[in-house]
Amino acid sequence: MMSNTWSRLVRIGRLAMIGTVLTGAAALLAAGAAEAADKTLTVGIEQEPTGFDAVKGRVLGEAPASVMLTMVDRLMAYDADGKLKGELAESMTASEDGLSYIFKLRRGVKFHDGTDFTANDVVAHYNRILDPANKYVGLLFINAIKGAEKIDDHTVRIDLKHPWQPMRDGLSAFSLCCFIPSAKAVAADTMNRHPVGTGPYRFKEWRGGDKVVVERNPDYWNKDAKVYFDEIVFKLLPDQQTRFAALQSGEIDVAWTDRGHSIVQARNDPKLAVYSRNGEGGGIFFLNNSKPPLDDVRVRRALSLVWDQKYYVESQLQNTQRVTRSGFDDGGKCDSGYLPDGDFAAAKKLVGEIGKPIEVELVHTATQRGRELGLLWQQLAKRGGITIKLKPLDQLAFVGTVFKNDYQMAGWRIADAGDIGPQLFALLLSKSPYNLAHYKDPEMDKLLMAMRTAETPEKRKTAMCAVVRKMNQDAPILWVSGRTHNAIAKKTLKGLRPLYQGVVDVRFARFD
């Protein structure tokens, strides 16, 4: 009897030991899974990149710029404290007449393919996109630059056609003009789909319609910067609600958003954090001057009068964006000429002068934001005696439709930048290929040139105000809202940089 009891006790002890071992193994597996998860960051992005080559990729929106930023560096950049500092350039020095800038480049920097970064890469990049034959879509944003010249392997001089105030930002914008690619990759025609840069992460994989994956660059030049993740996955989630649900479920770790409801909800969620930054620029509408009835300034003004920016910001955006009259910080000094919000009586008066029914088609993105915006336009325009027809399109088709001039009215953005003047110049100049509203006015052209060649920041602000005032009066472009950038992240994610130009900078983020 005692022997049987003893045998049972031994069996129980063995089972307990096995259970302990299994429990310990499970704990180790769980810890390993958590550790693996901590080494990967997943970012929800709204728009898939069209490519990473300046000529072939054409345009970087906020989401594709977030991807590009991890892989390819610029000459100069703003740091986490808002100070302009050298990135690939150690210094930037202007000549006394403001017509030349000398950039001293960092030594010992290598591209992801192991080749050395030198002045040749900078010169090749800028001279390529400045060559009109290459048809870089952003040429008018930067063609105050005459060209780039190599002084030695680590010194570049950039010459200007005239004084140009935006150079004070050191070409630090998040656009394809400012990221310095490998000249070798560009020459091999691989940069667009397989980018090679000098950034803290290098390209790993791009699955169209799904995701872009980058991996840690073990040879990153900035040894003082801590790169925490082995991989960053940029997951394509075009629908805002889907992105927010993915954040709540933990499927993704961070995402940019402009959905007021999601932002307000996230502020009350203890597991989430909202990062915000006020910027310049803003959402806009193009009113296509080459398409009747929008070739009539009275119709454009009537549409401007029915649009109620303040109501839109309060109702649909829940005050998570700002109202703007000029798109830039004018210090309250600029008389922007902005037409009153929601002046339906004045709009009806203009429609009555025209004497015939007015119908305009609005193309918008096939997103919840786009649909809501379209429906609001219909309601407001009806009160002014104008009919709006809606045409939803996916992101790529939408952009193509606007560039092909196959639209009457469409939403767009003037990107946040230290100076939005280059964008205003490109969008409004009569001969500009980026004049997507097809607005042509000799007086505006003169105002734009005065803005572009202004010799001091004060004179430039005055000239920019004159440009915006005429734009608001002639209404080729309407302001949707001002710009407050918002990103939502897991509370445990730390180290995000400020949302300069709306770009979610995750290069040096980490889990706490």
C-alpha positions in Angstrom: 0.0 0.0 0.0 2.8 2.4 0.9 4.6 1.4 -2.3 1.6 2.3 -4.4 1.2 5.6 -2.6 4.9 6.3 -3.2 4.5 5.5 -6.9 1.6 7.9 -7.2 3.6 10.7 -5.5 6.5 10.2 -7.8 4.2 10.3 -10.9 2.6 13.5 -9.5 6.0 15.0 -8.9 7.1 14.2 -12.5 4.0 15.8 -13.9 4.5 18.9 -11.8 8.1 19.1 -13.1 6.9 18.7 -16.7 4.3 21.4 -16.1 6.9 23.7 -14.7 9.1 23.1 -17.7 6.3 23.7 -20.1 5.2 26.8 -18.3 8.8 28.1 -18.4 9.1 27.3 -22.1 5.8 29.1 -22.8 7.1 32.1 -20.8 10.3 32.0 -22.8 8.4 31.8 -26.1 6.2 34.7 -25.1 9.1 36.7 -24.0 10.8 35.9 -27.4 7.7 36.9 -29.3 7.5 40.2 -27.3 11.2 40.9 -27.9 10.7 40.2 -31.7 7.7 42.5 -31.7 9.7 45.2 -30.0 12.2 45.0 -32.8 9.6 45.7 -35.5 7.6 48.9 -35.9 4.5 49.0 -38.0 3.3 52.3 -39.5 -0.1 52.7 -41.1 0.1 54.8 -44.2 -2.7 56.2 -46.3 -1.1 56.4 -49.7 1.3 54.1 -51.4 4.5 55.7 -52.9 4.6 56.2 -56.6 8.3 55.7 -56.5 11.5 57.0 -54.9 13.3 58.5 -57.9 12.8 62.3 -58.2 11.9 62.2 -61.9 9.9 59.0 -62.1 8.3 59.1 -58.7 7.0 62.6 -59.4 5.4 63.6 -56.1 5.9 62.6 -52.4 2.8 63.0 -50.2 3.1 62.9 -46.4 2.9 59.1 -46.2 5.4 58.2 -48.9 7.8 60.9 -47.5 7.7 59.0 -44.1 9.0 56.0 -46.0 11.6 57.9 -48.0 12.9 59.7 -44.9 14.0 56.4 -43.3 16.2 55.6 -46.2 17.5 58.7 -47.9 19.0 61.8 -46.2 19.0 65.6 -47.1 21.7 68.2 -47.0 20.1 70.0 -44.1 17.2 69.2 -41.8 15.4 70.4 -38.7 16.2 68.6 -35.5 13.8 67.6 -32.7 14.1 71.1 -31.2 13.3 72.9 -34.5 16.8 74.0 -35.2 18.1 73.8 -38.8 21.2 71.6 -38.8 23.4 69.8 -41.2 22.5 66.3 -42.2 24.6 65.2 -45.2 26.2 68.7 -45.1 28.2 69.7 -42.1 27.6 73.4 -42.9 25.9 75.8 -45.3 27.4 79.3 -46.0 25.8 82.0 -48.2 27.7 84.5 -50.2 27.3 88.2 -49.4 25.1 88.8 -52.5 22.9 85.8 -51.6 23.6 84.2 -55.0 25.7 81.3 -54.0 25.7 78.7 -51.2 28.6 76.5 -50.2 27.9 73.1 -48.6 30.7 71.3 -46.8 29.8 67.6 -46.9 30.4 64.9 -44.3 33.2 62.6 -44.8 33.1 58.8 -44.3 29.4 58.5 -45.3 28.5 55.5 -47.3 25.4 54.5 -49.3 23.6 51.3 -48.5 25.4 49.6 -51.4 28.7 50.4 -49.8 29.8 53.1 -52.2 31.0 56.4 -50.9 28.8 59.5 -50.7 30.6 62.5 -52.3 30.0 65.8 -54.0 29.4 63.9 -57.2 26.1 62.5 -55.9 24.8 66.0 -54.9 25.8 67.6 -58.1 24.4 64.8 -60.3 21.1 64.9 -58.4 20.5 68.7 -58.6 21.7 69.1 -62.1 19.5 66.2 -63.2 16.3 67.6 -61.8 17.1 71.1 -62.9 17.5 70.0 -66.5 14.1 70.8 -68.2 14.6 67.8 -70.5 14.1 65.5 -67.6 10.7 67.0 -66.8 11.0 66.8 -63.1 7.4 67.7 -61.9 8.7 70.0 -59.1 11.1 72.0 -61.3 9.2 75.3 -60.8 9.4 74.9 -57.0 13.2 75.1 -57.2 14.3 76.6 -60.6 15.5 79.7 -58.9 18.6 77.5 -58.6 20.9 77.9 -61.5 22.9 74.7 -60.9 25.3 72.8 -58.6 29.1 72.6 -59.0 31.6 70.3 -57.4 34.5 72.2 -55.7 36.1 69.1 -54.3 34.9 65.6 -53.2 33.3 67.1 -50.1 32.4 70.6 -51.1 29.5 71.7 -53.4 28.5 75.2 -54.5 24.8 75.8 -55.5 24.3 79.0 -57.5 21.0 80.9 -57.8 19.6 83.0 -60.6 18.6 85.7 -58.1 18.2 86.0 -54.3 15.8 83.4 -53.1 14.7 83.4 -49.5 13.7 79.7 -49.3 17.3 78.7 -49.6 17.6 79.7 -45.9 15.9 76.3 -45.1 18.8 74.6 -46.8 16.6 72.5 -49.2 15.4 70.6 -46.2 11.8 70.0 -47.4 10.3 66.5 -47.5 10.1 66.5 -51.3 11.9 64.5 -54.0 14.1 67.5 -54.8 15.8 67.4 -51.4 16.6 63.8 -50.7 20.0 62.9 -52.1 20.0 59.5 -53.8 22.9 57.4 -54.9 24.0 58.6 -58.4 24.9 55.0 -59.2 21.4 53.8 -58.5 19.9 56.6 -60.5 22.2 55.9 -63.4 21.2 52.2 -63.2 17.5 53.2 -63.3 16.8 51.2 -60.1 16.2 54.1 -57.7 12.5 54.4 -58.2 11.6 50.8 -57.0 14.8 49.9 -55.1 16.0 53.1 -53.4 19.6 53.5 -52.3 20.4 56.2 -49.8 22.5 56.9 -46.7 19.7 56.8 -44.1 19.4 54.8 -40.9 17.3 52.2 -42.7 17.8 50.5 -46.0 15.2 49.2 -48.5 14.2 45.6 -48.0 10.8 44.9 -49.8 7.9 46.5 -51.6 4.7 44.6 -52.1 2.5 46.7 -54.3 -0.9 47.5 -52.6 0.3 46.0 -49.3 3.5 47.3 -47.7 7.0 48.7 -47.9 9.6 47.2 -45.5 12.9 48.8 -44.5 15.6 47.2 -42.4 18.3 48.7 -40.1 21.4 50.0 -41.8 24.3 48.7 -39.8 26.7 51.2 -41.4 24.6 54.3 -40.7 27.0 57.3 -40.6 25.5 59.1 -37.5 26.8 57.0 -34.7 25.3 59.4 -32.1 21.8 58.6 -33.3 20.2 55.4 -31.8 18.4 53.2 -34.2 16.2 50.8 -32.3 14.2 48.7 -34.7 15.5 45.9 -36.9 12.6 46.6 -39.3 9.9 49.1 -40.0 6.9 48.0 -41.9 4.9 50.7 -43.7 1.4 49.1 -44.0 -0.9 50.5 -46.7 -4.3 51.3 -45.1 -6.0 53.9 -47.3 -9.2 54.1 -45.2 -8.9 56.3 -42.1 -11.3 54.3 -40.0 -9.5 51.1 -40.8 -6.2 52.6 -39.7 -7.6 53.8 -36.5 -9.2 50.4 -35.8 -5.7 48.8 -36.5 -4.2 51.2 -33.9 -6.8 50.2 -31.3 -6.3 46.5 -31.9 -2.5 46.8 -31.9 -2.0 45.7 -35.5 -0.1 48.9 -36.2 1.9 51.2 -33.8 1.5 54.7 -35.3 -0.4 56.4 -38.1 -1.0 59.9 -39.5 -4.6 61.1 -39.5 -6.7 64.1 -40.1 -10.0 62.5 -38.9 -11.3 64.7 -36.1 -13.5 61.9 -34.6 -10.5 59.6 -34.3 -8.2 62.2 -32.8 -10.8 63.2 -30.2 -11.4 59.5 -29.4 -7.7 58.8 -29.2 -7.1 61.6 -26.7 -9.5 59.8 -24.3 -7.9 56.4 -24.8 -5.3 55.6 -22.1 -3.4 53.3 -24.5 -3.0 55.9 -27.2 -1.2 59.2 -27.5 -1.9 62.0 -30.0 1.0 64.1 -31.4 0.0 67.5 -33.0 1.9 70.3 -34.6 0.6 73.5 -36.3 2.0 74.1 -39.7 1.6 76.3 -42.7 -0.1 75.6 -46.0 -3.4 73.7 -45.9 -6.0 71.9 -47.8 -7.2 73.5 -51.0 -9.6 73.1 -53.9 -8.6 73.7 -57.5 -11.3 75.4 -59.6 -10.3 74.5 -63.2 -10.3 77.8 -65.1 -10.0 76.0 -68.4 -13.4 74.2 -67.9 -16.7 75.9 -68.2 -18.5 77.2 -66.1 -15.3 77.8 -64.0 -13.8 80.0 -66.7 -16.2 82.6 -65.4 -14.7 84.4 -62.3 -18.2 85.0 -61.0 -18.8 81.2 -60.7 -15.6 80.7 -58.9 -16.4 83.6 -56.5 -19.8 82.1 -55.9 -18.3 78.8 -55.0 -15.8 80.6 -52.7 -18.8 82.4 -51.0 -20.8 79.2 -50.4 -17.8 77.3 -48.9 -17.8 77.6 -45.1 -14.3 76.8 -43.9 -15.1 77.6 -40.3 -18.2 75.3 -40.2 -16.2 72.5 -41.9 -13.4 72.8 -39.3 -15.9 72.8 -36.4 -18.3 70.1 -37.6 -16.3 67.5 -39.6 -12.8 68.1 -38.2 -14.0 68.8 -34.6 -11.5 71.7 -34.3 -8.5 69.4 -34.8 -7.5 71.6 -37.8 -7.3 75.4 -38.1 -9.0 78.0 -40.2 -6.7 79.8 -42.6 -7.1 82.9 -44.8 -3.6 83.0 -46.3 -1.9 79.6 -45.7 1.0 81.2 -43.9 1.7 82.9 -40.6 1.3 86.6 -41.5 1.3 87.8 -37.9 -2.1 89.4 -38.5 -0.6 92.0 -40.8 -1.8 90.6 -44.2 -5.0 91.8 -45.7 -5.7 88.4 -47.5 -8.8 89.5 -49.4 -10.5 86.3 -48.2 -14.2 86.2 -49.3 -16.7 85.7 -46.4 -17.5 82.1 -45.3 -21.0 80.9 -46.1 -22.3 84.1 -47.6 -25.2 82.4 -49.5 -27.0 85.6 -50.4 -24.0 87.1 -52.1 -23.5 83.7 -53.9 -27.1 83.7 -55.1 -26.7 87.2 -56.4 -23.7 86.2 -58.6 -25.6 83.1 -59.8 -28.5 85.4 -60.7 -26.3 87.7 -62.7 -25.1 84.7 -64.7 -28.7 83.9 -65.5 -28.4 80.1 -66.1 -28.2 76.9 -64.0 -24.7 76.2 -62.7 -23.5 72.6 -62.3 -20.0 71.6 -61.3 -18.4 68.2 -60.9 -16.2 67.6 -57.8 -13.8 64.7 -58.0 -12.7 63.5 -54.6 -10.9 60.5 -53.1 -12.9 57.4 -52.4 -12.3 57.7 -48.7 -14.5 58.6 -45.8 -12.9 62.0 -45.6 -13.5 62.6 -49.3 -17.1 61.4 -49.3 -17.9 63.6 -46.3 -16.3 66.6 -47.9 -18.2 66.0 -51.1 -21.5 65.8 -49.3 -20.9 69.0 -47.4 -20.0 70.7 -50.7 -23.3 69.6 -52.1 -25.3 70.9 -49.2 -23.5 74.3 -49.0 -23.6 74.9 -52.8 -27.3 74.1 -53.0 -27.9 77.0 -50.6 -26.2 79.3 -53.0 -28.1 78.0 -56.0 -25.3 75.8 -57.4 -25.5 72.0 -58.1 -22.4 69.9 -57.3 -22.0 66.4 -58.8 -19.6 64.0 -57.0 -17.1 61.7 -58.6 -15.1 59.4 -56.2 -11.8 58.0 -57.3 -9.0 56.0 -55.7 -5.9 57.9 -54.8 -3.8 57.1 -57.9 -6.6 57.7 -60.3 -7.5 60.9 -58.5 -4.0 62.3 -59.0 -3.8 61.2 -62.6 -7.2 62.8 -63.4 -6.0 66.2 -62.0 -2.7 66.1 -63.9 -4.5 65.1 -67.1 -6.8 68.2 -66.7 -9.8 65.9 -66.8 -11.7 67.6 -64.0 -13.6 70.7 -63.0 -13.1 70.9 -59.3 -10.7 68.8 -57.1 -9.2 68.8 -53.6 -5.4 69.1 -53.1 -2.9 70.3 -50.6 -0.3 73.1 -50.2 2.2 71.2 -48.2 3.5 72.6 -44.9 6.9 74.2 -45.4 9.1 76.8 -43.8 8.1 78.9 -46.9 5.0 78.0 -49.0 6.0 80.6 -51.7 7.6 78.1 -54.1 4.3 76.2 -54.1 2.2 79.3 -54.7 4.6 80.2 -57.5 4.3 76.8 -59.2 0.5 76.6 -58.7 -0.3 80.1 -60.0 2.3 81.1 -62.6 0.7 81.2 -66.1 3.3 79.1 -67.8 3.9 76.6 -65.0 3.2 72.9 -65.8 2.1 72.6 -62.2 -0.6 75.2 -62.6 -3.2 72.6 -62.2 -6.1 75.1 -62.0 -5.0 76.5 -65.4 -5.2 80.0 -64.1 -3.5 82.7 -66.3 -3.2 86.3 -65.3 -0.4 88.7 -66.2 -0.8 90.7 -63.0 -0.5 87.6 -60.9 2.7 86.7 -62.8 4.2 90.0 -61.8 3.2 89.5 -58.2 4.7 86.0 -58.2 8.0 87.3 -59.6 8.2 90.0 -57.0 7.6 87.4 -54.3 10.2 85.1 -55.7 13.0 87.7 -56.0 12.3 89.6 -52.8 15.7 90.4 -51.1 14.6 90.2 -47.5 12.2 88.0 -45.5 10.1 91.0 -44.7 9.7 92.0 -48.4 8.9 88.4 -49.2 6.1 88.3 -46.7 4.6 91.5 -48.1 4.8 90.2 -51.6 3.4 86.8 -50.6 0.4 88.6 -49.0 -0.3 90.4 -52.3 -0.2 87.0 -54.1 -2.6 85.4 -51.7 -5.0 88.4 -51.8 -5.3 88.2 -55.6 -5.7 84.4 -55.4 -8.5 84.8 -52.9 -10.3 87.4 -55.0 -9.9 85.5 -58.4 -10.6 82.1 -56.7 -8.6 79.7 -58.9 -7.8 78.0 -55.5 -9.9 77.9 -52.4 -8.7 77.1 -48.9 -10.3 74.0 -47.4 -8.7 74.5 -44.0 -5.4 75.4 -42.4 -2.9 72.8 -41.3 -2.6 71.1 -38.0 -0.7 67.8 -38.3 -1.8 64.9 -36.1 -0.5 61.4 -35.6 -1.8 58.7 -33.2 0.5 56.2 -31.7 0.7 53.6 -29.0 1.4 55.2 -25.6 4.5 53.1 -25.3 6.0 54.5 -28.5 8.5 57.2 -27.7 11.0 59.3 -29.7 8.8 60.5 -32.6 10.1 63.7 -34.1 7.8 66.8 -34.5 5.5 66.5 -37.4 7.4 68.8 -39.8 5.3 69.1 -42.9 3.0 66.4 -41.6 5.6 63.7 -42.0 5.6 61.0 -39.3 9.4 60.7 -38.6 9.9 57.3 -37.0 13.7 57.0 -37.7 14.7 57.2 -34.1 11.5 56.0 -32.4 11.5 53.3 -29.7 9.2 51.4 -27.4 9.5 52.4 -23.8 
